[in-house]
Each structure stands twice: as C-alpha cells, then as structure tokens.
Amino acid sequence: MVFMGEEWAASTPWQFFTDFPDPDLGAAVRNGRRSEFAGHGWDAEDVPDPQDPATRDASVLDWAEPGKDPHARMLGWYRDLVALRRAEPDLQDDDLRRVRVEVGPDRLVVHRGAFRVLVNLGAEAAEFEVPADAEVRLAWSEPERTATGLRLSPDDVAVVRV
C-alpha cells in the first residue's frame, strides 16, 4: 500500500486534519490526539492541532516534486517495481504461505518463488549469497558481483531471479 506522495518521497508530512464545525467535537478530537500521542512520548504542543488550517496546509502535496530529483528517481523506482510485479507471476502470488523471510541485524531477504528481494539495512556494504547466474531484475544501485553472490551498498536493495 502506498500513501499520499510516498511513491515519490514527498517532502510534505501527512498530518491528520479536520474541519468540524462543532467546537466541542473539534476540541475532543484535538485532546484525544494529544492524549494518544502522549502515550508515545510526545509533548502536547508538538502534536499538530487537527482543527488548525495550518495543519492541513502543511500536508498539501507539492506536485512539482515528482518531476525533479530525488523525487523523480523514487517515482521511477515505484513504477519499475509495479511493472516487474505485473510481469512476473511469482511476484503476483498473494499466498503468504509461499513467502519466506530471513532477517538479520543488518539485512532482510524475502524469498518469493524464483525471486529474492535483498535488502542491506546496514551502514556498511553487505554480501548476499546468490547463485552465479542470478539475474538482477531491479536494483536501487548496481550491486557488485562477488565470487559467492552480490555485494550491496549500505541502505540498498536488489530484486533478483535465482
């Protein structure tokens, strides 16, 4: 699921806003959100007032962003991911019993049919074991081939067919 500008890494935040004409209802929502966020360590004054028009204004997308980097690159990435999923039956299968996930302190590998999604969550380059003939179908940046697989840069991802 993609939410409001996420597909281009929108710089505008999504802040909950309301326009209740009943002042008591507006105050109840405001106070309820402050109470809810307090449970997560927020100070009341740091919680955007949903009734304040400035809260809504801060959430308006900047529609020029998708046409310029780095937003355009992210939008291209999302488009490529959607196209790859449409083209590959293994990536369309919604039966999660056929998905396997490996996690480590600095990595994530999702196994889905003939595909592996390799994610380096670490601050250093990381090597992922894949067969020598594994085909890189999509990558945020070009992974380096090694004797036993692929080396991904920090905070990088690659989708490979094995």
C-alpha positions as CSV (number, residue, x, y, z in Angstrom):
1,M,0.0,0.0,0.0
2,V,1.3,3.4,-0.9
3,F,0.1,6.5,0.8
4,M,-0.1,10.1,-0.4
5,G,3.1,11.0,-2.1
6,E,5.1,8.1,-0.7
7,E,5.8,6.9,-4.2
8,W,8.0,10.0,-4.9
9,A,9.3,10.5,-1.3
10,A,7.2,13.6,-0.8
11,S,8.7,16.2,1.4
12,T,5.4,17.2,2.9
13,P,4.3,15.4,6.0
14,W,0.9,13.8,6.3
15,Q,-0.8,15.3,9.3
16,F,-4.2,14.4,10.4
17,F,-6.6,17.3,10.0
18,T,-10.3,18.0,10.5
19,D,-12.8,20.7,9.9
20,F,-15.5,20.1,12.4
21,P,-18.0,23.0,12.7
22,D,-18.9,21.8,16.2
23,P,-16.2,23.3,18.5
24,D,-16.8,20.7,21.2
25,L,-16.2,17.9,18.7
26,G,-13.0,19.7,17.4
27,A,-11.7,20.1,21.0
28,A,-12.5,16.4,21.8
29,V,-10.5,15.3,18.7
30,R,-7.6,17.6,19.5
31,N,-7.4,16.5,23.1
32,G,-7.8,12.8,22.2
33,R,-4.9,13.0,19.8
34,R,-2.8,14.8,22.3
35,S,-3.6,12.1,24.9
36,E,-2.9,9.3,22.4
37,F,0.5,10.8,21.3
38,A,1.4,11.4,24.9
39,G,1.4,7.7,25.3
40,H,4.2,7.6,22.7
41,G,6.3,10.3,24.5
42,W,5.1,13.3,22.6
43,D,4.5,16.7,24.3
44,A,1.0,18.1,23.7
45,E,2.3,21.2,22.0
46,D,4.2,19.0,19.4
47,V,1.0,17.3,18.3
48,P,-0.4,19.2,15.3
49,D,-3.8,20.6,16.0
50,P,-6.2,18.9,13.6
51,Q,-8.6,21.8,13.6
52,D,-5.9,24.4,12.7
53,P,-5.9,25.2,9.0
54,A,-2.1,25.3,9.1
55,T,-2.1,21.6,9.8
56,R,-4.0,20.9,6.6
57,D,-1.9,23.4,4.6
58,A,1.3,21.6,5.8
59,S,0.0,18.4,4.3
60,V,-0.7,19.6,0.8
61,L,1.5,17.8,-1.7
62,D,4.0,19.7,-3.8
63,W,3.1,18.4,-7.3
64,A,6.3,19.8,-8.8
65,E,8.3,17.3,-6.8
66,P,7.7,14.2,-8.9
67,G,9.4,15.9,-11.9
68,K,12.7,16.6,-10.1
69,D,15.3,14.6,-8.3
70,P,15.5,12.9,-5.9
71,H,11.7,12.6,-6.1
72,A,11.7,11.6,-9.8
73,R,14.1,8.8,-9.1
74,M,11.9,7.4,-6.3
75,L,8.8,7.6,-8.6
76,G,10.7,5.8,-11.3
77,W,11.6,3.1,-8.7
78,Y,8.0,2.6,-7.8
79,R,6.9,2.4,-11.4
80,D,9.6,-0.2,-12.1
81,L,8.5,-2.2,-9.1
82,V,4.9,-2.2,-10.2
83,A,5.9,-3.2,-13.8
84,L,8.1,-6.0,-12.5
85,R,5.3,-7.3,-10.3
86,R,2.8,-7.2,-13.3
87,A,5.3,-9.1,-15.5
88,E,6.2,-11.9,-13.0
89,P,3.6,-14.4,-11.7
90,D,5.8,-15.3,-8.7
91,L,5.5,-11.7,-7.6
92,Q,1.7,-11.6,-8.1
93,D,1.0,-14.6,-5.9
94,D,-0.8,-13.4,-2.8
95,D,-0.4,-16.6,-0.8
96,L,1.9,-15.6,2.0
97,R,2.5,-19.2,2.9
98,R,4.8,-19.3,-0.1
99,V,6.8,-16.4,1.1
100,R,9.8,-16.9,3.3
101,V,11.7,-14.1,5.0
102,E,15.2,-14.2,6.5
103,V,16.2,-11.4,8.9
104,G,19.5,-10.4,10.4
105,P,20.7,-7.3,12.3
106,D,21.7,-5.6,9.0
107,R,19.8,-7.4,6.3
108,L,16.5,-8.7,5.0
109,V,15.9,-11.4,2.3
110,V,12.4,-12.1,1.0
111,H,12.1,-15.4,-0.9
112,R,9.1,-15.4,-3.3
113,G,9.1,-18.1,-5.9
114,A,12.1,-17.7,-8.1
115,F,12.8,-14.2,-6.7
116,R,14.8,-12.9,-3.9
117,V,14.5,-9.3,-2.6
118,L,17.8,-8.5,-1.0
119,V,17.9,-5.5,1.4
120,N,21.0,-4.2,3.1
121,L,19.9,-2.3,6.2
122,G,23.4,-1.7,7.4
123,A,25.8,1.2,7.3
124,E,28.4,-0.9,5.5
125,A,28.3,-2.8,2.2
126,A,27.0,-6.4,2.7
127,E,27.3,-9.5,0.7
128,F,24.4,-11.7,-0.1
129,E,24.8,-15.3,-1.3
130,V,23.1,-16.0,-4.6
131,P,23.9,-18.3,-7.5
132,A,26.4,-17.0,-10.0
133,D,23.7,-17.0,-12.7
134,A,21.2,-15.0,-10.6
135,E,19.7,-12.2,-12.7
136,V,19.4,-8.8,-11.2
137,R,16.0,-7.6,-12.4
138,L,15.8,-4.4,-10.4
139,A,18.2,-2.6,-8.1
140,W,18.4,0.8,-6.5
141,S,22.0,1.0,-7.4
142,E,24.1,-1.5,-9.3
143,P,25.2,-4.4,-7.0
144,E,28.8,-5.7,-7.2
145,R,29.2,-9.3,-8.3
146,T,31.4,-11.4,-6.0
147,A,32.6,-15.0,-6.0
148,T,29.6,-16.1,-4.0
149,G,26.9,-13.6,-4.8
150,L,26.2,-9.9,-4.8
151,R,27.5,-7.0,-2.6
152,L,25.0,-4.2,-2.0
153,S,25.9,-0.8,-0.8
154,P,24.5,0.5,2.6
155,D,20.8,1.1,2.6
156,D,20.4,-0.6,-0.8
157,V,18.0,-3.2,-2.4
158,A,18.0,-5.5,-5.3
159,V,15.4,-7.9,-6.7
160,V,17.0,-11.0,-8.3
161,R,15.7,-14.0,-10.1
162,V,17.6,-17.1,-9.0
